[in-house]
Amino acid sequence: MLDLLSKELASLSEKLQAYNIKLIIGGGYGLYLRTESLRKNNPRTFFNNIPIARSTEDLDIFLSIHLITSLEKMRTIRTVLNEMGYEPKPDAKFYQFWKQVDLQGQSRRLKLDFLSPAILGKESSLVVQRNRRIRPRATPNTLLAKNEQMHARITEEATSLEDYLDLLYIDDRNYVYIPHPFTYMILKLFAIKDHIEQPETKGKAPHHSFDLYRTVAMLTELEEQQATSLVDKYPNLSDQARNIIGVYFNNLDSLGTLSLRRYIIDNQPTIGNESVEVFLEYLRDLFNAKDL
């Protein structure tokens, strides 16, 4: 599935680069791209052994403020999706799209999930934000047909999305961006909290906990310094992360840590509790959560 996602992302990137539209890839596939880049370049990382990437079947695509506030750019993205055979997912119209693909003789659905930070300040007048959904504001002269509609799901904690973006090539000519590890840590901490607190989605918590562990494991020395500066830049966001760590990652028996250990036991048993404890100590140090 990862090879199929790579080909699909390369095709989407190539089509959108012609319109100066950059893709920011989050989620499990963004971490996979980061893993592959580190293996090629071999920088010094927080843990010497980079954990194996988990499988994923969809793409999380973050849209920058520049894109989400532009009716023309968003219409262009939708036009390209139409050309590539994507249709709106019925229960998440215009921010999730999918299409049927053939994978080794089996029919599968490939899903794209479009996300965006909440828009604040003067630029908020350029968008409509309602029910965790965001779209550019239309005017009477720019009303869109259904096959031109393009929205994104609001991810309020993605405030730092565009800080220290990392450009990665998918192939010889097509590239995407991935968020900084600090942004990944924030996104994963909030996701873990939400999934643990919601019984119907609690089973997803181990995957997000392992993504959080992998994000820390792959930190370079420069990224550690940048993460510290971003904690200072976003104090309110960091305070919320600090509280989540205090509840869910305070020790080996905290609920978030237990979900991580469950994933490790089932999928990567060579990772020991000693590494998990080092991971916990880093989180507590970064977000000043030692006294919780």
C-alpha positions in Angstrom: 0.0 0.0 0.0 2.9 2.4 0.8 4.2 2.1 -2.9 0.7 2.9 -4.2 0.4 5.9 -1.9 3.8 7.1 -3.1 2.8 6.9 -6.7 -0.5 8.6 -6.0 1.1 11.4 -4.0 3.7 12.0 -6.7 1.0 12.3 -9.3 -1.0 14.8 -7.2 2.2 16.8 -6.3 3.2 17.0 -10.0 -0.2 18.3 -11.1 -0.5 20.9 -8.3 3.1 22.1 -8.5 2.1 23.6 -11.9 -0.2 26.0 -9.9 2.3 26.7 -7.2 0.3 24.7 -4.7 2.4 23.0 -2.0 1.3 19.9 -0.2 2.0 19.4 3.5 1.8 15.7 4.4 1.0 14.7 8.0 -0.2 11.5 9.6 1.4 8.1 9.3 2.5 8.6 5.7 4.3 11.8 6.5 6.2 9.9 9.2 7.0 7.2 6.7 8.5 9.8 4.3 10.6 11.2 7.2 11.8 7.7 8.1 13.0 7.1 4.5 14.7 10.5 4.3 16.6 9.8 7.5 17.7 6.4 6.4 19.2 7.9 3.2 20.9 10.9 4.9 21.8 9.1 8.1 22.0 12.1 10.5 22.4 11.6 14.2 19.0 11.1 15.8 17.6 10.9 19.4 17.6 7.1 19.2 20.2 5.4 17.1 17.7 2.8 15.9 14.8 4.3 14.0 11.6 2.3 14.7 10.0 0.6 11.7 7.2 2.7 10.1 3.7 1.4 10.6 1.4 0.8 7.7 -1.2 3.3 6.6 -3.9 3.4 4.0 -4.7 7.1 3.6 -3.0 10.5 3.2 -3.5 13.4 5.6 -3.0 16.6 3.6 -2.7 19.9 5.5 -3.6 23.1 3.7 -1.7 26.3 4.5 -3.4 29.6 5.4 -2.4 30.8 1.9 -4.4 28.0 0.3 -7.4 27.8 2.6 -8.1 31.5 2.2 -7.9 31.4 -1.6 -11.1 30.4 -3.4 -9.2 30.0 -6.7 -6.5 27.7 -5.2 -9.1 25.5 -3.5 -11.1 25.2 -6.7 -7.9 24.2 -8.5 -7.2 21.4 -6.0 -10.8 20.1 -6.4 -10.4 20.2 -10.2 -7.3 18.1 -10.0 -9.0 15.6 -7.6 -11.8 15.3 -10.1 -9.3 14.6 -12.9 -7.7 11.9 -10.8 -10.9 10.1 -10.2 -11.6 11.1 -6.6 -15.1 11.6 -5.2 -16.2 13.2 -2.0 -16.7 10.7 0.8 -20.5 10.8 1.5 -20.2 11.2 5.3 -17.4 13.8 5.0 -18.2 15.7 1.9 -15.6 18.1 0.4 -12.9 17.5 3.0 -12.4 13.8 2.5 -12.1 12.2 -0.9 -11.7 8.6 -2.0 -11.4 6.4 -5.1 -11.3 2.7 -5.9 -7.8 1.3 -6.6 -6.5 -2.1 -7.4 -3.9 -3.5 -5.0 -2.5 -6.9 -6.0 -5.8 -7.9 -7.6 -7.9 -6.7 -4.7 -10.1 -3.6 -4.8 -9.3 -1.0 -2.1 -10.3 2.5 -1.3 -7.6 5.2 -1.2 -8.6 8.1 1.0 -7.4 11.7 1.1 -8.2 13.7 4.3 -7.7 17.5 4.0 -7.0 19.5 7.2 -6.2 23.1 8.1 -5.5 25.1 11.2 -8.2 27.4 12.4 -7.8 30.9 10.9 -7.7 33.8 13.3 -7.2 37.6 13.0 -7.8 39.6 9.9 -7.6 36.6 7.5 -10.6 35.0 9.3 -12.8 37.2 7.1 -11.7 35.3 4.1 -13.1 31.9 5.3 -16.2 30.3 6.7 -15.5 28.2 9.8 -18.3 26.1 11.1 -18.7 22.7 12.8 -15.0 21.9 12.5 -15.1 22.6 8.8 -13.4 25.5 7.0 -13.7 26.8 3.4 -12.9 30.0 1.5 -15.7 32.6 1.6 -17.5 32.9 -1.7 -19.1 36.0 -3.0 -22.3 36.2 -5.1 -20.1 36.3 -8.2 -18.0 33.3 -7.2 -20.6 30.7 -6.1 -19.2 27.2 -6.8 -20.9 24.2 -8.2 -20.9 21.0 -6.2 -18.1 19.5 -8.3 -15.9 22.6 -7.5 -16.5 22.6 -3.7 -13.4 22.1 -1.6 -13.2 22.3 2.2 -10.9 21.1 5.0 -11.4 19.8 8.5 -10.3 22.3 11.2 -7.4 21.0 13.4 -7.2 23.8 16.0 -4.0 22.4 17.5 -2.1 22.7 14.2 -1.1 26.3 15.0 2.6 25.7 14.3 1.9 23.9 11.0 4.1 26.2 8.8 7.1 26.5 11.2 10.2 24.8 10.0 8.6 22.8 7.2 10.8 20.1 5.8 10.9 19.7 2.0 11.2 16.0 0.9 11.4 14.6 -2.6 9.1 11.7 -3.4 11.0 11.0 -6.6 13.4 12.7 -8.9 11.2 15.8 -9.6 8.2 15.8 -7.3 8.3 16.9 -3.7 6.1 17.6 -0.6 6.5 19.2 2.8 6.2 17.6 6.2 5.6 19.4 9.5 8.3 19.9 12.1 8.5 17.2 14.8 7.1 19.7 17.3 3.9 20.0 15.3 3.7 16.2 15.0 4.1 15.9 18.8 1.3 18.3 19.4 -1.0 16.7 16.9 -0.4 13.2 18.3 -0.8 14.3 21.9 -4.2 15.8 21.2 -5.2 12.7 19.1 -4.2 10.3 21.9 -6.2 12.3 24.4 -9.3 12.3 22.2 -9.1 8.6 21.4 -8.5 7.5 25.0 -11.5 9.6 26.1 -13.8 8.3 23.4 -14.6 4.6 23.9 -15.7 4.1 20.3 -12.2 5.1 19.0 -10.0 4.0 21.9 -8.5 1.3 19.7 -6.7 3.9 17.6 -4.7 5.3 20.6 -1.8 2.8 20.4 -1.1 3.8 16.7 -1.0 7.5 17.6 1.1 6.7 20.7 3.6 4.9 18.6 3.7 7.7 16.1 4.5 10.0 19.0 7.3 7.7 20.1 8.7 7.5 16.5 8.6 11.3 16.2 10.8 11.7 19.3 13.1 8.8 18.2 13.8 10.5 14.9 14.7 14.0 16.2 17.9 15.5 15.0 20.0 17.8 17.2 18.9 20.8 15.3 15.2 19.8 15.6 15.6 19.4 19.3 16.8 23.0 19.5 13.9 24.2 17.2 11.4 22.3 19.3 12.5 24.1 22.4 12.1 27.4 20.7 8.6 26.5 19.5 7.5 25.6 23.1 8.4 29.2 23.9 6.7 30.6 20.8 3.4 28.8 21.5 2.9 29.0 25.3 -0.8 28.2 25.3 -0.5 25.3 23.0 2.5 24.0 25.0 0.6 24.3 28.3 -2.2 22.1 26.9 0.4 19.6 25.7 2.0 19.7 29.2 -1.3 18.8 30.8 -1.9 15.9 28.4 1.6 14.6 29.2 0.9 14.9 32.9 -2.2 12.8 32.6 -1.3 10.3 29.9 2.5 10.0 29.8 3.6 10.7 33.3 5.0 7.2 33.9 5.1 3.6 32.6 1.6 2.9 33.9 -0.1 6.1 32.5 -2.9 5.4 30.0 -1.0 6.9 27.0 2.2 5.0 27.9 0.2 1.7 28.3 -1.3 2.2 24.8 2.3 2.7 23.5 3.6 -0.4 25.3 0.6 -2.4 23.9 1.6 -1.4 20.4 5.2 -2.2 21.0 4.5 -5.7 22.4 2.3 -6.5 19.5 4.4 -5.1 16.7 8.0 -4.2 17.7 8.9 -6.2 20.9 12.6 -5.4 20.6 11.9 -1.9 22.0 12.4 -2.2 25.7 10.9 -0.2 28.7 14.3 1.6 29.1 13.7 3.3 25.7 10.2 4.1 26.6 11.4 5.7 29.9 13.9 7.9 28.0 11.1 8.9 25.6 8.9 9.9 28.6 11.7 11.9 30.2 12.2 13.8 27.0 8.5 14.7 26.7 8.4 15.9 30.3 11.6 17.9 29.9 10.5 19.6 26.7 7.1 20.6 28.0 8.2 21.3 31.6 5.9 18.5 32.8 8.2 17.0 35.5 6.3 18.6 38.4 2.9 17.2 37.4 
